Amino acid sequence: MNRLEYFKQLLEKAPNNPMVHYSLAQEYYKLGEYTRAIEHIKAYLSLKEDEGAVYRILAKCYQELGNYEEAIKALEEGMQKALKYNHPSMAEEFRSWIEELRSLQSF
């Protein structure tokens, strides 16, 4: 059984477990199934407040889908969470990434 199948089975047993949704999001991201990854990130965030890291995956998914506006929104929210939980280097990473995405939007 691969990791994706394992986490799908766990989800059936524990649909409200945020870490199962997080793990599924990671697996779908690795497979390039960005829309499914986004669905599980949103489910994760509806169950648990994140300190910022999950927004990195969310932004990557939107960026891969060519949706820079949503990627920027995800990074802005992630930056707020990172600052709230005292992760200044993560906040700075997100700020720089936002600038990069905004420059890509102008092309």
VMD Tcl script that builds the backbone (N, CA, C; Angstrom):
set m [mol new atoms 321]
animate dup $m
set s [atomselect $m all]
$s set {name element resname resid chain x y z} {
  {N N MET 1 A 0.849 -1.180 0.000}
  {CA C MET 1 A 0.000 0.000 0.000}
  {C C MET 1 A 0.895 1.244 0.000}
  {N N ASN 2 A 0.606 2.171 -0.896}
  {CA C ASN 2 A 1.404 3.398 -0.929}
  {C C ASN 2 A 0.897 4.404 0.108}
  {N N ARG 3 A 1.648 5.470 0.266}
  {CA C ARG 3 A 1.314 6.467 1.293}
  {C C ARG 3 A -0.046 7.109 1.046}
  {N N LEU 4 A -0.362 7.389 -0.201}
  {CA C LEU 4 A -1.642 8.013 -0.517}
  {C C LEU 4 A -2.796 7.112 -0.095}
  {N N GLU 5 A -2.721 5.847 -0.444}
  {CA C GLU 5 A -3.778 4.901 -0.065}
  {C C GLU 5 A -3.875 4.772 1.456}
  {N N TYR 6 A -2.737 4.763 2.112}
  {CA C TYR 6 A -2.712 4.678 3.572}
  {C C TYR 6 A -3.467 5.852 4.194}
  {N N PHE 7 A -3.163 7.066 3.743}
  {CA C PHE 7 A -3.817 8.246 4.313}
  {C C PHE 7 A -5.293 8.322 3.932}
  {N N LYS 8 A -5.653 7.814 2.764}
  {CA C LYS 8 A -7.070 7.769 2.384}
  {C C LYS 8 A -7.838 6.857 3.337}
  {N N GLN 9 A -7.234 5.728 3.687}
  {CA C GLN 9 A -7.876 4.813 4.632}
  {C C GLN 9 A -7.996 5.455 6.008}
  {N N LEU 10 A -6.951 6.161 6.415}
  {CA C LEU 10 A -7.023 6.868 7.697}
  {C C LEU 10 A -8.129 7.910 7.692}
  {N N LEU 11 A -8.305 8.589 6.571}
  {CA C LEU 11 A -9.335 9.619 6.465}
  {C C LEU 11 A -10.728 9.026 6.654}
  {N N GLU 12 A -10.943 7.820 6.136}
  {CA C GLU 12 A -12.233 7.154 6.319}
  {C C GLU 12 A -12.512 6.906 7.794}
  {N N LYS 13 A -11.479 6.590 8.549}
  {CA C LYS 13 A -11.628 6.303 9.976}
  {C C LYS 13 A -11.669 7.570 10.824}
  {N N ALA 14 A -10.999 8.609 10.347}
  {CA C ALA 14 A -10.883 9.845 11.139}
  {C C ALA 14 A -11.020 11.069 10.225}
  {N N PRO 15 A -12.244 11.325 9.726}
  {CA C PRO 15 A -12.421 12.422 8.763}
  {C C PRO 15 A -12.152 13.813 9.328}
  {N N ASN 16 A -12.150 13.940 10.637}
  {CA C ASN 16 A -11.906 15.249 11.253}
  {C C ASN 16 A -10.508 15.376 11.846}
  {N N ASN 17 A -9.617 14.513 11.428}
  {CA C ASN 17 A -8.243 14.586 11.906}
  {C C ASN 17 A -7.461 15.524 10.987}
  {N N PRO 18 A -7.055 16.685 11.506}
  {CA C PRO 18 A -6.376 17.650 10.636}
  {C C PRO 18 A -5.073 17.124 10.043}
  {N N MET 19 A -4.346 16.308 10.787}
  {CA C MET 19 A -3.060 15.831 10.288}
  {C C MET 19 A -3.217 14.851 9.123}
  {N N VAL 20 A -4.323 14.142 9.085}
  {CA C VAL 20 A -4.580 13.264 7.942}
  {C C VAL 20 A -4.801 14.120 6.696}
  {N N HIS 21 A -5.566 15.201 6.846}
  {CA C HIS 21 A -5.774 16.112 5.711}
  {C C HIS 21 A -4.449 16.742 5.272}
  {N N TYR 22 A -3.635 17.124 6.239}
  {CA C TYR 22 A -2.326 17.715 5.922}
  {C C TYR 22 A -1.459 16.719 5.149}
  {N N SER 23 A -1.444 15.489 5.615}
  {CA C SER 23 A -0.644 14.447 4.957}
  {C C SER 23 A -1.155 14.160 3.550}
  {N N LEU 24 A -2.473 14.127 3.389}
  {CA C LEU 24 A -3.035 13.922 2.054}
  {C C LEU 24 A -2.678 15.080 1.133}
  {N N ALA 25 A -2.723 16.291 1.654}
  {CA C ALA 25 A -2.348 17.461 0.849}
  {C C ALA 25 A -0.917 17.323 0.348}
  {N N GLN 26 A -0.027 16.903 1.225}
  {CA C GLN 26 A 1.372 16.727 0.825}
  {C C GLN 26 A 1.516 15.659 -0.256}
  {N N GLU 27 A 0.808 14.555 -0.091}
  {CA C GLU 27 A 0.908 13.466 -1.069}
  {C C GLU 27 A 0.346 13.893 -2.424}
  {N N TYR 28 A -0.793 14.570 -2.408}
  {CA C TYR 28 A -1.370 15.039 -3.675}
  {C C TYR 28 A -0.462 16.079 -4.329}
  {N N TYR 29 A 0.160 16.923 -3.517}
  {CA C TYR 29 A 1.087 17.912 -4.083}
  {C C TYR 29 A 2.239 17.204 -4.804}
  {N N LYS 30 A 2.804 16.196 -4.156}
  {CA C LYS 30 A 3.920 15.454 -4.758}
  {C C LYS 30 A 3.525 14.810 -6.088}
  {N N LEU 31 A 2.251 14.434 -6.196}
  {CA C LEU 31 A 1.756 13.794 -7.415}
  {C C LEU 31 A 1.341 14.808 -8.480}
  {N N GLY 32 A 1.404 16.093 -8.131}
  {CA C GLY 32 A 0.994 17.125 -9.085}
  {C C GLY 32 A -0.510 17.306 -9.164}
  {N N GLU 33 A -1.224 16.760 -8.192}
  {CA C GLU 33 A -2.685 16.903 -8.141}
  {C C GLU 33 A -3.011 18.087 -7.227}
  {N N TYR 34 A -2.759 19.279 -7.760}
  {CA C TYR 34 A -2.799 20.497 -6.954}
  {C C TYR 34 A -4.195 20.854 -6.461}
  {N N THR 35 A -5.212 20.609 -7.264}
  {CA C THR 35 A -6.576 20.928 -6.835}
  {C C THR 35 A -6.972 20.065 -5.642}
  {N N ARG 36 A -6.630 18.802 -5.690}
  {CA C ARG 36 A -6.926 17.918 -4.547}
  {C C ARG 36 A -6.107 18.312 -3.320}
  {N N ALA 37 A -4.885 18.701 -3.541}
  {CA C ALA 37 A -4.056 19.156 -2.418}
  {C C ALA 37 A -4.697 20.372 -1.760}
  {N N ILE 38 A -5.175 21.308 -2.560}
  {CA C ILE 38 A -5.824 22.513 -2.030}
  {C C ILE 38 A -7.052 22.144 -1.212}
  {N N GLU 39 A -7.846 21.204 -1.701}
  {CA C GLU 39 A -9.041 20.769 -0.963}
  {C C GLU 39 A -8.666 20.278 0.431}
  {N N HIS 40 A -7.603 19.497 0.517}
  {CA C HIS 40 A -7.213 18.952 1.823}
  {C C HIS 40 A -6.550 20.008 2.705}
  {N N ILE 41 A -5.869 20.961 2.116}
  {CA C ILE 41 A -5.317 22.059 2.919}
  {C C ILE 41 A -6.453 22.869 3.519}
  {N N LYS 42 A -7.472 23.142 2.729}
  {CA C LYS 42 A -8.623 23.895 3.244}
  {C C LYS 42 A -9.327 23.124 4.355}
  {N N ALA 43 A -9.448 21.805 4.187}
  {CA C ALA 43 A -10.047 20.980 5.239}
  {C C ALA 43 A -9.190 21.035 6.501}
  {N N TYR 44 A -7.893 20.929 6.333}
  {CA C TYR 44 A -6.960 21.020 7.463}
  {C C TYR 44 A -7.140 22.347 8.195}
  {N N LEU 45 A -7.175 23.444 7.434}
  {CA C LEU 45 A -7.289 24.770 8.052}
  {C C LEU 45 A -8.646 24.991 8.710}
  {N N SER 46 A -9.664 24.282 8.266}
  {CA C SER 46 A -10.975 24.402 8.911}
  {C C SER 46 A -10.995 23.682 10.259}
  {N N LEU 47 A -10.020 22.797 10.465}
  {CA C LEU 47 A -9.958 22.006 11.696}
  {C C LEU 47 A -8.868 22.465 12.659}
  {N N LYS 48 A -7.878 23.188 12.152}
  {CA C LYS 48 A -6.716 23.542 12.979}
  {C C LYS 48 A -6.096 24.837 12.477}
  {N N GLU 49 A -5.687 25.670 13.414}
  {CA C GLU 49 A -4.948 26.871 13.032}
  {C C GLU 49 A -3.488 26.484 12.827}
  {N N ASP 50 A -2.933 26.932 11.737}
  {CA C ASP 50 A -1.554 26.597 11.397}
  {C C ASP 50 A -0.653 27.786 11.700}
  {N N GLU 51 A 0.601 27.512 12.005}
  {CA C GLU 51 A 1.558 28.575 12.325}
  {C C GLU 51 A 2.167 29.207 11.081}
  {N N GLY 52 A 1.833 28.705 9.916}
  {CA C GLY 52 A 2.302 29.331 8.688}
  {C C GLY 52 A 2.773 28.367 7.622}
  {N N ALA 53 A 3.330 27.235 8.009}
  {CA C ALA 53 A 3.983 26.333 7.048}
  {C C ALA 53 A 3.038 25.788 5.984}
  {N N VAL 54 A 1.802 25.487 6.344}
  {CA C VAL 54 A 0.878 24.912 5.361}
  {C C VAL 54 A 0.575 25.896 4.233}
  {N N TYR 55 A 0.711 27.178 4.522}
  {CA C TYR 55 A 0.443 28.189 3.492}
  {C C TYR 55 A 1.496 28.143 2.381}
  {N N ARG 56 A 2.660 27.622 2.697}
  {CA C ARG 56 A 3.709 27.439 1.685}
  {C C ARG 56 A 3.228 26.439 0.623}
  {N N ILE 57 A 2.687 25.315 1.091}
  {CA C ILE 57 A 2.180 24.300 0.167}
  {C C ILE 57 A 0.988 24.853 -0.616}
  {N N LEU 58 A 0.098 25.559 0.080}
  {CA C LEU 58 A -1.075 26.133 -0.573}
  {C C LEU 58 A -0.660 27.097 -1.683}
  {N N ALA 59 A 0.290 27.961 -1.383}
  {CA C ALA 59 A 0.767 28.924 -2.382}
  {C C ALA 59 A 1.431 28.213 -3.559}
  {N N LYS 60 A 2.208 27.171 -3.273}
  {CA C LYS 60 A 2.850 26.415 -4.357}
  {C C LYS 60 A 1.806 25.789 -5.275}
  {N N CYS 61 A 0.745 25.261 -4.680}
  {CA C CYS 61 A -0.323 24.659 -5.487}
  {C C CYS 61 A -0.949 25.694 -6.410}
  {N N TYR 62 A -1.319 26.833 -5.836}
  {CA C TYR 62 A -1.924 27.881 -6.661}
  {C C TYR 62 A -0.951 28.370 -7.734}
  {N N GLN 63 A 0.311 28.501 -7.371}
  {CA C GLN 63 A 1.303 28.946 -8.347}
  {C C GLN 63 A 1.417 27.934 -9.490}
  {N N GLU 64 A 1.452 26.664 -9.170}
  {CA C GLU 64 A 1.537 25.625 -10.205}
  {C C GLU 64 A 0.318 25.647 -11.122}
  {N N LEU 65 A -0.826 26.045 -10.566}
  {CA C LEU 65 A -2.051 26.137 -11.364}
  {C C LEU 65 A -2.132 27.452 -12.141}
  {N N GLY 66 A -1.138 28.326 -11.938}
  {CA C GLY 66 A -1.128 29.611 -12.629}
  {C C GLY 66 A -2.013 30.662 -11.994}
  {N N ASN 67 A -2.492 30.386 -10.786}
  {CA C ASN 67 A -3.374 31.315 -10.085}
  {C C ASN 67 A -2.545 32.125 -9.083}
  {N N TYR 68 A -1.842 33.123 -9.604}
  {CA C TYR 68 A -0.937 33.913 -8.769}
  {C C TYR 68 A -1.682 34.731 -7.721}
  {N N GLU 69 A -2.875 35.185 -8.049}
  {CA C GLU 69 A -3.645 35.989 -7.093}
  {C C GLU 69 A -3.950 35.184 -5.827}
  {N N GLU 70 A -4.399 33.937 -6.003}
  {CA C GLU 70 A -4.686 33.082 -4.844}
  {C C GLU 70 A -3.397 32.697 -4.121}
  {N N ALA 71 A -2.325 32.511 -4.862}
  {CA C ALA 71 A -1.032 32.211 -4.236}
  {C C ALA 71 A -0.614 33.368 -3.336}
  {N N ILE 72 A -0.793 34.589 -3.822}
  {CA C ILE 72 A -0.445 35.772 -3.024}
  {C C ILE 72 A -1.321 35.849 -1.781}
  {N N LYS 73 A -2.614 35.586 -1.928}
  {CA C LYS 73 A -3.518 35.604 -0.761}
  {C C LYS 73 A -3.072 34.578 0.280}
  {N N ALA 74 A -2.708 33.388 -0.183}
  {CA C ALA 74 A -2.250 32.340 0.736}
  {C C ALA 74 A -0.988 32.783 1.463}
  {N N LEU 75 A -0.070 33.392 0.736}
  {CA C LEU 75 A 1.184 33.850 1.346}
  {C C LEU 75 A 0.952 34.998 2.316}
  {N N GLU 76 A 0.022 35.886 1.993}
  {CA C GLU 76 A -0.287 36.990 2.912}
  {C C GLU 76 A -0.864 36.459 4.215}
  {N N GLU 77 A -1.763 35.481 4.101}
  {CA C GLU 77 A -2.322 34.875 5.308}
  {C C GLU 77 A -1.241 34.117 6.074}
  {N N GLY 78 A -0.406 33.392 5.354}
  {CA C GLY 78 A 0.689 32.671 5.991}
  {C C GLY 78 A 1.660 33.604 6.686}
  {N N MET 79 A 1.905 34.759 6.083}
  {CA C MET 79 A 2.799 35.748 6.683}
  {C C MET 79 A 2.222 36.249 8.006}
  {N N GLN 80 A 0.914 36.499 8.038}
  {CA C GLN 80 A 0.266 36.934 9.279}
  {C C GLN 80 A 0.391 35.869 10.365}
  {N N LYS 81 A 0.152 34.618 9.995}
  {CA C LYS 81 A 0.258 33.521 10.971}
  {C C LYS 81 A 1.701 33.366 11.443}
  {N N ALA 82 A 2.641 33.452 10.528}
  {CA C ALA 82 A 4.053 33.311 10.893}
  {C C ALA 82 A 4.461 34.387 11.893}
  {N N LEU 83 A 4.009 35.602 11.666}
  {CA C LEU 83 A 4.332 36.688 12.605}
  {C C LEU 83 A 3.636 36.469 13.941}
  {N N LYS 84 A 2.387 36.028 13.901}
  {CA C LYS 84 A 1.628 35.763 15.129}
  {C C LYS 84 A 2.339 34.721 15.997}
  {N N TYR 85 A 2.916 33.722 15.353}
  {CA C TYR 85 A 3.575 32.638 16.086}
  {C C TYR 85 A 5.093 32.803 16.155}
  {N N ASN 86 A 5.550 34.017 15.907}
  {CA C ASN 86 A 6.963 34.375 16.063}
  {C C ASN 86 A 7.894 33.556 15.164}
  {N N HIS 87 A 7.555 33.527 13.890}
  {CA C HIS 87 A 8.406 32.895 12.881}
  {C C HIS 87 A 8.810 33.964 11.862}
  {N N PRO 88 A 9.676 34.899 12.261}
  {CA C PRO 88 A 10.004 36.019 11.372}
  {C C PRO 88 A 10.693 35.606 10.073}
  {N N SER 89 A 11.499 34.562 10.098}
  {CA C SER 89 A 12.175 34.160 8.857}
  {C C SER 89 A 11.169 33.602 7.851}
  {N N MET 90 A 10.160 32.897 8.335}
  {CA C MET 90 A 9.113 32.401 7.449}
  {C C MET 90 A 8.325 33.573 6.865}
  {N N ALA 91 A 8.013 34.544 7.710}
  {CA C ALA 91 A 7.286 35.729 7.241}
  {C C ALA 91 A 8.085 36.453 6.162}
  {N N GLU 92 A 9.381 36.557 6.351}
  {CA C GLU 92 A 10.236 37.221 5.359}
  {C C GLU 92 A 10.286 36.415 4.055}
  {N N GLU 93 A 10.369 35.107 4.168}
  {CA C GLU 93 A 10.340 34.243 2.976}
  {C C GLU 93 A 9.057 34.489 2.178}
  {N N PHE 94 A 7.927 34.544 2.891}
  {CA C PHE 94 A 6.642 34.758 2.228}
  {C C PHE 94 A 6.571 36.148 1.603}
  {N N ARG 95 A 7.100 37.155 2.295}
  {CA C ARG 95 A 7.089 38.519 1.766}
  {C C ARG 95 A 7.868 38.582 0.451}
  {N N SER 96 A 9.032 37.970 0.429}
  {CA C SER 96 A 9.852 37.952 -0.791}
  {C C SER 96 A 9.147 37.216 -1.923}
  {N N TRP 97 A 8.507 36.131 -1.584}
  {CA C TRP 97 A 7.795 35.333 -2.573}
  {C C TRP 97 A 6.629 36.132 -3.162}
  {N N ILE 98 A 5.927 36.883 -2.306}
  {CA C ILE 98 A 4.827 37.736 -2.771}
  {C C ILE 98 A 5.345 38.740 -3.794}
  {N N GLU 99 A 6.471 39.364 -3.501}
  {CA C GLU 99 A 7.061 40.328 -4.443}
  {C C GLU 99 A 7.375 39.656 -5.780}
  {N N GLU 100 A 7.931 38.461 -5.715}
  {CA C GLU 100 A 8.263 37.717 -6.936}
  {C C GLU 100 A 7.003 37.422 -7.756}
  {N N LEU 101 A 5.945 36.980 -7.073}
  {CA C LEU 101 A 4.702 36.668 -7.781}
  {C C LEU 101 A 4.071 37.917 -8.385}
  {N N ARG 102 A 4.141 39.016 -7.654}
  {CA C ARG 102 A 3.586 40.269 -8.189}
  {C C ARG 102 A 4.342 40.705 -9.440}
  {N N SER 103 A 5.648 40.483 -9.457}
  {CA C SER 103 A 6.415 40.850 -10.658}
  {C C SER 103 A 6.051 39.940 -11.829}
  {N N LEU 104 A 5.728 38.686 -11.554}
  {CA C LEU 104 A 5.314 37.767 -12.617}
  {C C LEU 104 A 3.945 38.141 -13.176}
  {N N GLN 105 A 3.091 38.679 -12.299}
  {CA C GLN 105 A 1.753 39.084 -12.733}
  {C C GLN 105 A 1.807 40.230 -13.731}
  {N N SER 106 A 2.826 41.049 -13.654}
  {CA C SER 106 A 2.883 42.227 -14.514}
  {C C SER 106 A 3.325 41.901 -15.939}
  {N N PHE 107 A 3.702 40.643 -16.186}
  {CA C PHE 107 A 4.108 40.253 -17.549}
  {C C PHE 107 A 2.907 39.920 -18.396}
}
mol reanalyze $m
mol bondsrecalc $m
mol representation Tube
mol addrep $m
